[in-house]
Amino acid sequence: MAIQIGESFAAYGRNLQLKHTVIFGGVGQKPQTDALHRGVDIVVATPGRLLDLMSQGFIHLEGLEIFVLDEADRMLDMGFIHDVKKVTPSCRRSARPCSSAPRCRRRSRSWPTASSPTR
């Protein structure tokens, strides 16, 4: 799923000045950490690899502006509450958390959007 989301960012954002990378397990992390070192605007990540790279100091979420946790309700149903709790406190308080849970989708429609994103 992370790869598909990354492909969508590449397709829909091809005319934008935004850099993105996809972070997921099961492959070597060196190309992924190299992309992070070069700088990215958008990171699409699976929970396991995200937590792994956070614990190694490659990813810091303090400067995060928007945090989307897709399928959060399913993650909680499957017992991943501890992983969710490990990630969310790392986000600064002003970050806009969101998930694919119905309540969040309704609330997110009222959030203002940036007309010109900055890095």
C-alpha angles and dihedrals in degrees: 000000000000091000091051091050090049090051089051091052089051093049100042095037100043091115094046127089093236124122120208139178136192119229119196140144131250094061134072113286097213096088089046095050090045089057090050091051091052089054131252136201096205129035120191108193144168113235096244097051091040091056091044094053091043091054090050091051097247095115127044118181098192094103094046116134102185127019118193117188105189117207091009092153091055091046090055092046089053093053101259094128092118091055091049090049091050093054104039099058089057090065116089115251094251093057113111106238118205139165137179091264110123094241092055094046090056093047095045092062090071095054116107116245127223114248093202115021118213131210 
